[in-house]
Amino acid sequence: MSNIPKDLKYAKSHEWVRVSGAEATVGITDHAQHELTDVVFVELPEPGKKFKAGESCAVVESVKTASDIY
């Protein structure tokens, strides 16, 4: 039995998006979380900012690396 929500859309780069009306929630997969290990900082965009598909919208920094979120 899988507990993966059916309303998520996934990218090959391990991000997901959930669209609700005019808003979208973005996150990273469980696999990406395990690869990053301890997250120490997240840089988020200003609320309401619009992005094009494939454009970086945030940065996640861990003790290992910094990764753009698309």
All heavy atoms as TSV, in Angstrom:
chain	resi	resn	atom	element	x	y	z
A	1	MET	N	N	0.843	-1.185	0.000
A	1	MET	CA	C	0.000	0.000	0.000
A	1	MET	C	C	0.890	1.251	0.000
A	1	MET	O	O	1.789	1.384	0.800
A	1	MET	CB	C	-0.911	-0.017	1.217
A	1	MET	CG	C	-1.804	1.181	1.326
A	1	MET	SD	S	-2.867	1.038	2.759
A	1	MET	CE	C	-4.410	1.265	1.951
A	2	SER	N	N	0.623	2.173	-0.899
A	2	SER	CA	C	1.420	3.391	-1.036
A	2	SER	C	C	0.729	4.567	-0.353
A	2	SER	O	O	-0.488	4.685	-0.403
A	2	SER	CB	C	1.613	3.699	-2.520
A	2	SER	OG	O	2.272	4.913	-2.679
A	3	ASN	N	N	1.518	5.439	0.270
A	3	ASN	CA	C	0.941	6.630	0.898
A	3	ASN	C	C	1.309	7.893	0.117
A	3	ASN	O	O	1.360	8.969	0.666
A	3	ASN	CB	C	1.369	6.734	2.359
A	3	ASN	CG	C	2.873	6.879	2.522
A	3	ASN	OD1	O	3.622	6.857	1.554
A	3	ASN	ND2	N	3.310	7.029	3.752
A	4	ILE	N	N	1.595	7.745	-1.201
A	4	ILE	CA	C	1.924	8.883	-2.049
A	4	ILE	C	C	0.615	9.545	-2.497
A	4	ILE	O	O	-0.232	8.895	-3.109
A	4	ILE	CB	C	2.741	8.437	-3.280
A	4	ILE	CG1	C	4.057	7.798	-2.820
A	4	ILE	CG2	C	2.989	9.618	-4.208
A	4	ILE	CD1	C	4.852	7.148	-3.921
A	5	PRO	N	N	0.432	10.827	-2.182
A	5	PRO	CA	C	-0.808	11.513	-2.585
A	5	PRO	C	C	-0.973	11.517	-4.106
A	5	PRO	O	O	-0.025	11.720	-4.850
A	5	PRO	CB	C	-0.606	12.945	-2.061
A	5	PRO	CG	C	0.416	12.816	-0.985
A	5	PRO	CD	C	1.314	11.694	-1.411
A	6	LYS	N	N	-2.181	11.272	-4.554
A	6	LYS	CA	C	-2.470	11.190	-5.986
A	6	LYS	C	C	-2.530	12.559	-6.659
A	6	LYS	O	O	-2.478	12.641	-7.873
A	6	LYS	CB	C	-3.769	10.432	-6.215
A	6	LYS	CG	C	-3.690	8.980	-5.761
A	6	LYS	CD	C	-4.942	8.235	-6.115
A	6	LYS	CE	C	-4.992	6.833	-5.607
A	6	LYS	NZ	N	-3.807	6.066	-5.506
A	7	ASP	N	N	-2.616	13.647	-5.890
A	7	ASP	CA	C	-2.741	14.979	-6.488
A	7	ASP	C	C	-1.396	15.674	-6.699
A	7	ASP	O	O	-1.349	16.836	-7.069
A	7	ASP	CB	C	-3.660	15.860	-5.651
A	7	ASP	CG	C	-3.172	16.075	-4.229
A	7	ASP	OD1	O	-2.329	15.292	-3.752
A	7	ASP	OD2	O	-3.645	17.027	-3.595
A	8	LEU	N	N	-0.279	14.968	-6.497
A	8	LEU	CA	C	1.041	15.556	-6.703
A	8	LEU	C	C	1.551	15.252	-8.105
A	8	LEU	O	O	1.342	14.168	-8.628
A	8	LEU	CB	C	2.055	15.006	-5.688
A	8	LEU	CG	C	1.757	15.232	-4.219
A	8	LEU	CD1	C	2.883	14.671	-3.368
A	8	LEU	CD2	C	1.521	16.684	-3.909
A	9	LYS	N	N	2.238	16.227	-8.698
A	9	LYS	CA	C	2.918	16.067	-9.982
A	9	LYS	C	C	4.411	16.110	-9.687
A	9	LYS	O	O	4.879	16.997	-8.975
A	9	LYS	CB	C	2.546	17.197	-10.955
A	9	LYS	CG	C	1.064	17.373	-11.177
A	9	LYS	CD	C	0.531	16.319	-12.088
A	9	LYS	CE	C	-0.922	16.667	-12.401
A	9	LYS	NZ	N	-1.715	15.547	-12.704
A	10	TYR	N	N	5.159	15.149	-10.260
A	10	TYR	CA	C	6.579	15.015	-9.943
A	10	TYR	C	C	7.475	15.402	-11.113
A	10	TYR	O	O	7.143	15.157	-12.263
A	10	TYR	CB	C	6.904	13.569	-9.548
A	10	TYR	CG	C	6.296	13.188	-8.227
A	10	TYR	CD1	C	5.008	12.663	-8.157
A	10	TYR	CD2	C	6.995	13.368	-7.051
A	10	TYR	CE1	C	4.439	12.322	-6.937
A	10	TYR	CE2	C	6.431	13.029	-5.828
A	10	TYR	CZ	C	5.156	12.506	-5.780
A	10	TYR	OH	O	4.605	12.182	-4.584
A	11	ALA	N	N	8.650	15.967	-10.784
A	11	ALA	CA	C	9.692	16.262	-11.773
A	11	ALA	C	C	10.792	15.215	-11.616
A	11	ALA	O	O	10.967	14.634	-10.529
A	11	ALA	CB	C	10.269	17.656	-11.538
A	12	LYS	N	N	11.554	14.998	-12.678
A	12	LYS	CA	C	12.671	14.052	-12.615
A	12	LYS	C	C	13.737	14.509	-11.633
A	12	LYS	O	O	14.524	13.719	-11.137
A	12	LYS	CB	C	13.280	13.863	-13.999
A	12	LYS	CG	C	12.369	13.118	-14.931
A	12	LYS	CD	C	12.983	12.946	-16.295
A	12	LYS	CE	C	12.009	12.225	-17.199
A	12	LYS	NZ	N	12.542	12.068	-18.557
A	13	SER	N	N	13.761	15.803	-11.327
A	13	SER	CA	C	14.746	16.366	-10.412
A	13	SER	C	C	14.301	16.283	-8.940
A	13	SER	O	O	14.832	16.965	-8.088
A	13	SER	CB	C	15.052	17.814	-10.796
A	13	SER	OG	O	13.860	18.553	-10.910
A	14	HIS	N	N	13.306	15.459	-8.648
A	14	HIS	CA	C	12.847	15.132	-7.296
A	14	HIS	C	C	12.057	16.231	-6.587
A	14	HIS	O	O	12.003	16.269	-5.368
A	14	HIS	CB	C	14.012	14.661	-6.415
A	14	HIS	CG	C	14.619	13.391	-6.899
A	14	HIS	ND1	N	14.040	12.169	-6.729
A	14	HIS	CD2	C	15.765	13.172	-7.605
A	14	HIS	CE1	C	14.785	11.241	-7.283
A	14	HIS	NE2	N	15.840	11.831	-7.836
A	15	GLU	N	N	11.444	17.119	-7.353
A	15	GLU	CA	C	10.501	18.071	-6.761
A	15	GLU	C	C	9.089	17.605	-7.080
A	15	GLU	O	O	8.871	16.843	-8.001
A	15	GLU	CB	C	10.680	19.485	-7.324
A	15	GLU	CG	C	11.955	20.156	-6.955
A	15	GLU	CD	C	13.034	20.000	-8.002
A	15	GLU	OE1	O	12.786	19.392	-9.056
A	15	GLU	OE2	O	14.139	20.468	-7.760
A	16	TRP	N	N	8.138	18.100	-6.301
A	16	TRP	CA	C	6.738	17.859	-6.607
A	16	TRP	C	C	5.979	19.163	-6.482
A	16	TRP	O	O	6.440	20.118	-5.865
A	16	TRP	CB	C	6.123	16.780	-5.712
A	16	TRP	CG	C	6.237	17.025	-4.224
A	16	TRP	CD1	C	7.147	16.467	-3.372
A	16	TRP	CD2	C	5.407	17.870	-3.414
A	16	TRP	NE1	N	6.947	16.926	-2.095
A	16	TRP	CE2	C	5.875	17.781	-2.090
A	16	TRP	CE3	C	4.317	18.698	-3.669
A	16	TRP	CZ2	C	5.292	18.476	-1.041
A	16	TRP	CZ3	C	3.736	19.395	-2.620
A	16	TRP	CH2	C	4.227	19.278	-1.324
A	17	VAL	N	N	4.807	19.190	-7.107
A	17	VAL	CA	C	3.927	20.362	-7.021
A	17	VAL	C	C	2.494	19.886	-6.823
A	17	VAL	O	O	2.082	18.857	-7.347
A	17	VAL	CB	C	4.040	21.276	-8.271
A	17	VAL	CG1	C	3.573	20.559	-9.517
A	17	VAL	CG2	C	3.273	22.577	-8.073
A	18	ARG	N	N	1.764	20.622	-6.016
A	18	ARG	CA	C	0.325	20.397	-5.813
A	18	ARG	C	C	-0.354	21.719	-6.143
A	18	ARG	O	O	-0.087	22.737	-5.505
A	18	ARG	CB	C	0.025	20.005	-4.376
A	18	ARG	CG	C	-1.482	19.905	-4.096
A	18	ARG	CD	C	-1.790	19.614	-2.643
A	18	ARG	NE	N	-1.439	18.234	-2.345
A	18	ARG	CZ	C	-0.808	17.841	-1.245
A	18	ARG	NH1	N	-0.423	18.723	-0.347
A	18	ARG	NH2	N	-0.540	16.570	-1.037
A	19	VAL	N	N	-1.199	21.706	-7.151
A	19	VAL	CA	C	-1.897	22.916	-7.586
A	19	VAL	C	C	-3.302	22.909	-7.001
A	19	VAL	O	O	-4.030	21.915	-7.093
A	19	VAL	CB	C	-1.952	23.002	-9.123
A	19	VAL	CG1	C	-2.732	24.229	-9.556
A	19	VAL	CG2	C	-0.544	23.018	-9.701
A	20	SER	N	N	-3.669	24.043	-6.401
A	20	SER	CA	C	-5.004	24.221	-5.836
A	20	SER	C	C	-5.494	25.600	-6.266
A	20	SER	O	O	-5.065	26.609	-5.714
A	20	SER	CB	C	-4.953	24.108	-4.316
A	20	SER	OG	O	-6.232	24.323	-3.756
A	21	GLY	N	N	-6.340	25.638	-7.289
A	21	GLY	CA	C	-6.801	26.915	-7.819
A	21	GLY	C	C	-5.651	27.652	-8.463
A	21	GLY	O	O	-4.960	27.122	-9.319
A	22	ALA	N	N	-5.410	28.887	-8.024
A	22	ALA	CA	C	-4.328	29.704	-8.583
A	22	ALA	C	C	-3.030	29.585	-7.796
A	22	ALA	O	O	-2.052	30.249	-8.099
A	22	ALA	CB	C	-4.762	31.168	-8.629
A	23	GLU	N	N	-3.002	28.720	-6.771
A	23	GLU	CA	C	-1.816	28.567	-5.938
A	23	GLU	C	C	-1.194	27.196	-6.140
A	23	GLU	O	O	-1.886	26.228	-6.427
A	23	GLU	CB	C	-2.165	28.734	-4.459
A	23	GLU	CG	C	-2.572	30.144	-4.104
A	23	GLU	CD	C	-2.751	30.315	-2.612
A	23	GLU	OE1	O	-2.448	29.383	-1.833
A	23	GLU	OE2	O	-3.194	31.390	-2.221
A	24	ALA	N	N	0.126	27.143	-5.962
A	24	ALA	CA	C	0.854	25.885	-6.056
A	24	ALA	C	C	1.742	25.727	-4.828
A	24	ALA	O	O	2.355	26.686	-4.366
A	24	ALA	CB	C	1.697	25.855	-7.313
A	25	THR	N	N	1.791	24.519	-4.315
A	25	THR	CA	C	2.684	24.173	-3.224
A	25	THR	C	C	3.763	23.269	-3.801
A	25	THR	O	O	3.453	22.324	-4.515
A	25	THR	CB	C	1.918	23.434	-2.108
A	25	THR	OG1	O	0.859	24.264	-1.649
A	25	THR	CG2	C	2.828	23.077	-0.957
A	26	VAL	N	N	5.026	23.583	-3.492
A	26	VAL	CA	C	6.154	22.841	-4.041
A	26	VAL	C	C	6.916	22.187	-2.897
A	26	VAL	O	O	7.058	22.763	-1.821
A	26	VAL	CB	C	7.097	23.793	-4.822
A	26	VAL	CG1	C	8.311	23.061	-5.327
A	26	VAL	CG2	C	6.353	24.460	-5.962
A	27	GLY	N	N	7.416	20.988	-3.131
A	27	GLY	CA	C	8.217	20.292	-2.133
A	27	GLY	C	C	9.228	19.387	-2.795
A	27	GLY	O	O	9.331	19.355	-4.022
A	28	ILE	N	N	9.978	18.655	-1.979
A	28	ILE	CA	C	10.948	17.700	-2.512
A	28	ILE	C	C	10.555	16.298	-2.058
A	28	ILE	O	O	9.920	16.124	-1.009
A	28	ILE	CB	C	12.396	18.036	-2.099
A	28	ILE	CG1	C	12.568	18.059	-0.584
A	28	ILE	CG2	C	12.825	19.355	-2.712
A	28	ILE	CD1	C	14.001	18.271	-0.123
A	29	THR	N	N	10.947	15.322	-2.858
A	29	THR	CA	C	10.588	13.937	-2.571
A	29	THR	C	C	11.312	13.421	-1.329
A	29	THR	O	O	12.305	13.991	-0.875
A	29	THR	CB	C	10.939	13.024	-3.751
A	29	THR	OG1	O	12.351	13.032	-3.924
A	29	THR	CG2	C	10.233	13.442	-5.025
A	30	ASP	N	N	10.817	12.318	-0.822
A	30	ASP	CA	C	11.444	11.662	0.313
A	30	ASP	C	C	12.879	11.268	-0.032
A	30	ASP	O	O	13.786	11.423	0.778
A	30	ASP	CB	C	10.620	10.439	0.716
A	30	ASP	CG	C	11.062	9.846	2.023
A	30	ASP	OD1	O	11.174	10.590	3.008
A	30	ASP	OD2	O	11.311	8.615	2.057
A	31	HIS	N	N	13.083	10.796	-1.256
A	31	HIS	CA	C	14.431	10.432	-1.711
A	31	HIS	C	C	15.369	11.642	-1.636
A	31	HIS	O	O	16.491	11.526	-1.121
A	31	HIS	CB	C	14.384	9.894	-3.144
A	31	HIS	CG	C	15.735	9.669	-3.727
A	31	HIS	ND1	N	16.511	8.576	-3.391
A	31	HIS	CD2	C	16.478	10.398	-4.596
A	31	HIS	CE1	C	17.668	8.655	-4.035
A	31	HIS	NE2	N	17.663	9.745	-4.781
A	32	ALA	N	N	14.918	12.793	-2.132
A	32	ALA	CA	C	15.745	14.011	-2.093
A	32	ALA	C	C	16.047	14.415	-0.651
A	32	ALA	O	O	17.173	14.823	-0.338
A	32	ALA	CB	C	15.053	15.148	-2.827
A	33	GLN	N	N	15.072	14.276	0.225
A	33	GLN	CA	C	15.290	14.617	1.632
A	33	GLN	C	C	16.369	13.736	2.250
A	33	GLN	O	O	17.233	14.219	2.985
A	33	GLN	CB	C	13.992	14.467	2.419
A	33	GLN	CG	C	12.939	15.481	2.041
A	33	GLN	CD	C	11.632	15.216	2.743
A	33	GLN	OE1	O	11.608	15.015	3.951
A	33	GLN	NE2	N	10.535	15.198	1.992
A	34	HIS	N	N	16.339	12.450	1.941
A	34	HIS	CA	C	17.353	11.536	2.482
A	34	HIS	C	C	18.734	11.829	1.904
A	34	HIS	O	O	19.737	11.719	2.604
A	34	HIS	CB	C	16.959	10.080	2.211
A	34	HIS	CG	C	15.910	9.591	3.139
A	34	HIS	ND1	N	14.570	9.660	2.846
A	34	HIS	CD2	C	16.001	9.051	4.368
A	34	HIS	CE1	C	13.876	9.176	3.849
A	34	HIS	NE2	N	14.715	8.796	4.792
A	35	GLU	N	N	18.805	12.221	0.637
A	35	GLU	CA	C	20.082	12.551	0.011
A	35	GLU	C	C	20.684	13.831	0.593
A	35	GLU	O	O	21.887	13.932	0.761
A	35	GLU	CB	C	19.920	12.697	-1.508
A	35	GLU	CG	C	19.655	11.395	-2.225
A	35	GLU	CD	C	20.810	10.419	-2.121
A	35	GLU	OE1	O	21.955	10.813	-2.406
A	35	GLU	OE2	O	20.562	9.263	-1.720
A	36	LEU	N	N	19.841	14.821	0.890
A	36	LEU	CA	C	20.320	16.083	1.455
A	36	LEU	C	C	20.763	15.931	2.900
A	36	LEU	O	O	21.612	16.672	3.374
A	36	LEU	CB	C	19.236	17.162	1.371
A	36	LEU	CG	C	18.955	17.732	-0.002
A	36	LEU	CD1	C	17.693	18.583	0.028
A	36	LEU	CD2	C	20.137	18.545	-0.505
A	37	THR	N	N	20.186	15.026	3.617
A	37	THR	CA	C	20.373	14.825	5.061
A	37	THR	C	C	19.870	16.047	5.817
A	37	THR	O	O	18.752	16.486	5.578
A	37	THR	CB	C	21.823	14.435	5.441
A	37	THR	OG1	O	22.718	15.488	5.113
A	37	THR	CG2	C	22.241	13.152	4.783
A	38	ASP	N	N	20.659	16.624	6.695
A	38	ASP	CA	C	20.189	17.699	7.568
A	38	ASP	C	C	20.058	19.029	6.820
A	38	ASP	O	O	21.062	19.614	6.406
A	38	ASP	CB	C	21.143	17.888	8.743
A	38	ASP	CG	C	21.192	16.670	9.640
A	38	ASP	OD1	O	20.158	15.987	9.758
A	38	ASP	OD2	O	22.258	16.398	10.213
A	39	VAL	N	N	18.823	19.504	6.664
A	39	VAL	CA	C	18.572	20.799	6.025
A	39	VAL	C	C	18.836	21.892	7.058
A	39	VAL	O	O	18.343	21.836	8.178
A	39	VAL	CB	C	17.123	20.885	5.486
A	39	VAL	CG1	C	16.803	22.280	4.990
A	39	VAL	CG2	C	16.916	19.853	4.375
A	40	VAL	N	N	19.650	22.888	6.659
A	40	VAL	CA	C	20.012	23.962	7.587
A	40	VAL	C	C	19.427	25.313	7.195
A	40	VAL	O	O	19.379	26.236	8.008
A	40	VAL	CB	C	21.543	24.086	7.745
A	40	VAL	CG1	C	22.115	22.833	8.390
A	40	VAL	CG2	C	22.223	24.352	6.423
A	41	PHE	N	N	18.973	25.449	5.940
A	41	PHE	CA	C	18.445	26.737	5.483
A	41	PHE	C	C	17.586	26.515	4.241
A	41	PHE	O	O	17.922	25.689	3.406
A	41	PHE	CB	C	19.590	27.690	5.141
A	41	PHE	CG	C	19.160	29.041	4.671
A	41	PHE	CD1	C	18.662	29.982	5.550
A	41	PHE	CD2	C	19.228	29.375	3.326
A	41	PHE	CE1	C	18.257	31.235	5.115
A	41	PHE	CE2	C	18.828	30.612	2.881
A	41	PHE	CZ	C	18.345	31.545	3.780
A	42	VAL	N	N	16.495	27.268	4.143
A	42	VAL	CA	C	15.642	27.256	2.956
A	42	VAL	C	C	15.393	28.697	2.551
A	42	VAL	O	O	14.948	29.510	3.367
A	42	VAL	CB	C	14.290	26.548	3.220
A	42	VAL	CG1	C	13.412	26.593	1.988
A	42	VAL	CG2	C	14.517	25.110	3.665
A	43	GLU	N	N	15.725	29.038	1.313
A	43	GLU	CA	C	15.466	30.378	0.775
A	43	GLU	C	C	14.199	30.298	-0.073
A	43	GLU	O	O	14.168	29.602	-1.082
A	43	GLU	CB	C	16.635	30.839	-0.083
A	43	GLU	CG	C	16.450	32.231	-0.652
A	43	GLU	CD	C	17.640	32.649	-1.504
A	43	GLU	OE1	O	18.761	32.204	-1.240
A	43	GLU	OE2	O	17.405	33.430	-2.444
A	44	LEU	N	N	13.173	31.004	0.370
A	44	LEU	CA	C	11.871	30.969	-0.306
A	44	LEU	C	C	11.626	32.254	-1.099
A	44	LEU	O	O	12.143	33.316	-0.739
A	44	LEU	CB	C	10.757	30.795	0.726
A	44	LEU	CG	C	10.822	29.514	1.557
A	44	LEU	CD1	C	9.774	29.557	2.659
A	44	LEU	CD2	C	10.642	28.303	0.670
A	45	PRO	N	N	10.796	32.182	-2.119
A	45	PRO	CA	C	10.462	33.395	-2.887
A	45	PRO	C	C	9.447	34.244	-2.126
A	45	PRO	O	O	8.824	33.793	-1.162
A	45	PRO	CB	C	9.843	32.834	-4.162
A	45	PRO	CG	C	9.238	31.541	-3.726
A	45	PRO	CD	C	10.175	30.991	-2.675
A	46	GLU	N	N	9.302	35.484	-2.576
A	46	GLU	CA	C	8.277	36.355	-2.010
A	46	GLU	C	C	6.897	35.758	-2.301
A	46	GLU	O	O	6.682	35.236	-3.403
A	46	GLU	CB	C	8.355	37.750	-2.649
A	46	GLU	CG	C	9.604	38.518	-2.283
A	46	GLU	CD	C	9.642	38.912	-0.822
A	46	GLU	OE1	O	8.597	39.262	-0.267
A	46	GLU	OE2	O	10.740	38.860	-0.254
A	47	PRO	N	N	5.971	35.821	-1.355
A	47	PRO	CA	C	4.616	35.316	-1.613
A	47	PRO	C	C	3.996	36.006	-2.835
A	47	PRO	O	O	4.157	37.215	-3.028
A	47	PRO	CB	C	3.848	35.686	-0.335
A	47	PRO	CG	C	4.909	35.780	0.715
A	47	PRO	CD	C	6.119	36.326	0.008
A	48	GLY	N	N	3.351	35.226	-3.681
A	48	GLY	CA	C	2.684	35.762	-4.860
A	48	GLY	C	C	3.559	35.850	-6.093
A	48	GLY	O	O	3.066	36.150	-7.178
A	49	LYS	N	N	4.866	35.608	-5.944
A	49	LYS	CA	C	5.757	35.671	-7.098
A	49	LYS	C	C	5.413	34.546	-8.067
A	49	LYS	O	O	5.113	33.434	-7.657
A	49	LYS	CB	C	7.219	35.564	-6.674
A	49	LYS	CG	C	8.163	35.738	-7.836
A	49	LYS	CD	C	9.594	35.906	-7.412
A	49	LYS	CE	C	10.431	36.092	-8.669
A	49	LYS	NZ	N	11.816	36.265	-8.400
A	50	LYS	N	N	5.464	34.843	-9.369
A	50	LYS	CA	C	5.126	33.861	-10.389
A	50	LYS	C	C	6.398	33.339	-11.049
A	50	LYS	O	O	7.366	34.077	-11.211
A	50	LYS	CB	C	4.195	34.465	-11.429
A	50	LYS	CG	C	2.868	34.868	-10.817
A	50	LYS	CD	C	1.917	35.400	-11.842
A	50	LYS	CE	C	0.652	35.822	-11.100
A	50	LYS	NZ	N	-0.500	35.835	-11.916
A	51	PHE	N	N	6.371	32.071	-11.431
A	51	PHE	CA	C	7.507	31.412	-12.054
A	51	PHE	C	C	7.057	30.668	-13.298
A	51	PHE	O	O	5.918	30.224	-13.387
A	51	PHE	CB	C	8.149	30.407	-11.084
A	51	PHE	CG	C	8.703	31.047	-9.865
A	51	PHE	CD1	C	7.934	31.196	-8.734
A	51	PHE	CD2	C	9.996	31.517	-9.853
A	51	PHE	CE1	C	8.435	31.800	-7.601
A	51	PHE	CE2	C	10.522	32.118	-8.723
A	51	PHE	CZ	C	9.735	32.260	-7.594
A	52	LYS	N	N	7.992	30.507	-14.223
A	52	LYS	CA	C	7.750	29.700	-15.409
A	52	LYS	C	C	8.218	28.277	-15.124
A	52	LYS	O	O	9.090	28.056	-14.277
A	52	LYS	CB	C	8.518	30.261	-16.604
A	52	LYS	CG	C	8.036	31.628	-17.028
A	52	LYS	CD	C	8.852	32.144	-18.189
A	52	LYS	CE	C	8.364	33.557	-18.538
A	52	LYS	NZ	N	9.163	34.152	-19.597
A	53	ALA	N	N	7.659	27.315	-15.828
A	53	ALA	CA	C	8.066	25.920	-15.674
A	53	ALA	C	C	9.569	25.801	-15.903
A	53	ALA	O	O	10.115	26.389	-16.825
A	53	ALA	CB	C	7.305	25.040	-16.655
A	54	GLY	N	N	10.252	25.083	-15.026
A	54	GLY	CA	C	11.686	24.873	-15.154
A	54	GLY	C	C	12.551	25.955	-14.555
A	54	GLY	O	O	13.771	25.833	-14.506
A	55	GLU	N	N	11.942	27.027	-14.060
A	55	GLU	CA	C	12.678	28.143	-13.463
A	55	GLU	C	C	12.901	27.879	-11.968
A	55	GLU	O	O	11.998	27.426	-11.270
A	55	GLU	CB	C	11.872	29.421	-13.656
A	55	GLU	CG	C	12.528	30.675	-13.183
A	55	GLU	CD	C	11.681	31.914	-13.445
A	55	GLU	OE1	O	10.547	31.808	-13.929
A	55	GLU	OE2	O	12.175	32.999	-13.131
A	56	SER	N	N	14.105	28.163	-11.473
A	56	SER	CA	C	14.400	27.986	-10.057
A	56	SER	C	C	13.528	28.930	-9.225
A	56	SER	O	O	13.415	30.115	-9.536
A	56	SER	CB	C	15.881	28.271	-9.794
A	56	SER	OG	O	16.147	28.207	-8.420
A	57	CYS	N	N	12.922	28.387	-8.154
A	57	CYS	CA	C	12.043	29.221	-7.328
A	57	CYS	C	C	12.466	29.260	-5.862
A	57	CYS	O	O	11.950	30.061	-5.101
A	57	CYS	CB	C	10.603	28.740	-7.446
A	57	CYS	SG	S	10.330	27.072	-6.831
A	58	ALA	N	N	13.385	28.385	-5.463
A	58	ALA	CA	C	13.828	28.349	-4.070
A	58	ALA	C	C	15.167	27.633	-4.001
A	58	ALA	O	O	15.606	27.021	-4.972
A	58	ALA	CB	C	12.803	27.623	-3.208
A	59	VAL	N	N	15.802	27.706	-2.825
A	59	VAL	CA	C	17.066	27.012	-2.592
A	59	VAL	C	C	16.968	26.299	-1.245
A	59	VAL	O	O	16.493	26.864	-0.265
A	59	VAL	CB	C	18.262	27.992	-2.566
A	59	VAL	CG1	C	19.553	27.274	-2.240
A	59	VAL	CG2	C	18.382	28.736	-3.886
A	60	VAL	N	N	17.424	25.053	-1.215
A	60	VAL	CA	C	17.508	24.279	0.020
A	60	VAL	C	C	18.982	24.014	0.286
A	60	VAL	O	O	19.690	23.505	-0.576
A	60	VAL	CB	C	16.749	22.940	-0.101
A	60	VAL	CG1	C	16.940	22.095	1.145
A	60	VAL	CG2	C	15.278	23.177	-0.350
A	61	GLU	N	N	19.446	24.379	1.482
A	61	GLU	CA	C	20.834	24.123	1.862
A	61	GLU	C	C	20.862	23.072	2.968
A	61	GLU	O	O	20.084	23.148	3.918
A	61	GLU	CB	C	21.510	25.390	2.366
A	61	GLU	CG	C	21.732	26.423	1.293
A	61	GLU	CD	C	22.505	27.634	1.793
A	61	GLU	OE1	O	23.231	27.517	2.804
A	61	GLU	OE2	O	22.365	28.697	1.168
A	62	SER	N	N	21.760	22.123	2.812
A	62	SER	CA	C	21.951	21.106	3.839
A	62	SER	C	C	23.408	21.124	4.270
A	62	SER	O	O	24.210	21.898	3.751
A	62	SER	CB	C	21.577	19.728	3.281
A	62	SER	OG	O	22.552	19.288	2.359
A	63	VAL	N	N	23.744	20.248	5.189
A	63	VAL	CA	C	25.132	20.156	5.614
A	63	VAL	C	C	26.018	19.638	4.484
A	63	VAL	O	O	27.226	19.832	4.506
A	63	VAL	CB	C	25.290	19.273	6.874
A	63	VAL	CG1	C	24.618	19.924	8.069
A	63	VAL	CG2	C	24.752	17.873	6.652
A	64	LYS	N	N	25.413	19.024	3.463
A	64	LYS	CA	C	26.159	18.470	2.331
A	64	LYS	C	C	26.278	19.433	1.160
A	64	LYS	O	O	27.324	19.517	0.536
A	64	LYS	CB	C	25.476	17.204	1.805
A	64	LYS	CG	C	25.627	15.983	2.645
A	64	LYS	CD	C	24.958	14.833	1.912
A	64	LYS	CE	C	25.269	13.506	2.532
A	64	LYS	NZ	N	24.660	12.420	1.767
A	65	THR	N	N	25.189	20.141	0.813
A	65	THR	CA	C	25.158	20.909	-0.445
A	65	THR	C	C	24.005	21.921	-0.430
A	65	THR	O	O	23.168	21.906	0.465
A	65	THR	CB	C	25.000	19.938	-1.637
A	65	THR	OG1	O	25.163	20.678	-2.856
A	65	THR	CG2	C	23.651	19.261	-1.652
A	66	ALA	N	N	23.985	22.762	-1.442
A	66	ALA	CA	C	22.848	23.662	-1.691
A	66	ALA	C	C	22.217	23.216	-2.996
A	66	ALA	O	O	22.925	22.917	-3.960
A	66	ALA	CB	C	23.300	25.104	-1.791
A	67	SER	N	N	20.889	23.157	-3.031
A	67	SER	CA	C	20.181	22.682	-4.222
A	67	SER	C	C	19.070	23.645	-4.589
A	67	SER	O	O	18.307	24.090	-3.730
A	67	SER	CB	C	19.559	21.310	-3.964
A	67	SER	OG	O	20.542	20.361	-3.666
A	68	ASP	N	N	18.993	23.976	-5.882
A	68	ASP	CA	C	17.878	24.785	-6.381
A	68	ASP	C	C	16.625	23.927	-6.426
A	68	ASP	O	O	16.679	22.727	-6.686
A	68	ASP	CB	C	18.164	25.298	-7.787
A	68	ASP	CG	C	19.203	26.409	-7.812
A	68	ASP	OD1	O	19.340	27.114	-6.794
A	68	ASP	OD2	O	19.861	26.573	-8.851
A	69	ILE	N	N	15.498	24.562	-6.209
A	69	ILE	CA	C	14.196	23.914	-6.337
A	69	ILE	C	C	13.539	24.526	-7.567
A	69	ILE	O	O	13.453	25.751	-7.690
A	69	ILE	CB	C	13.315	24.151	-5.084
A	69	ILE	CG1	C	14.018	23.632	-3.826
A	69	ILE	CG2	C	11.942	23.533	-5.265
A	69	ILE	CD1	C	14.281	22.158	-3.808
A	70	TYR	N	N	13.088	23.679	-8.466
A	70	TYR	CA	C	12.495	24.123	-9.741
A	70	TYR	C	C	11.009	23.927	-9.768
A	70	TYR	O	O	10.480	23.069	-9.130
A	70	TYR	CB	C	13.134	23.364	-10.904
A	70	TYR	CG	C	14.621	23.622	-10.999
A	70	TYR	CD1	C	15.532	22.755	-10.420
A	70	TYR	CD2	C	15.089	24.751	-11.645
A	70	TYR	CE1	C	16.885	23.006	-10.505
A	70	TYR	CE2	C	16.459	25.004	-11.703
A	70	TYR	CZ	C	17.335	24.119	-11.144
A	70	TYR	OH	O	18.674	24.370	-11.220
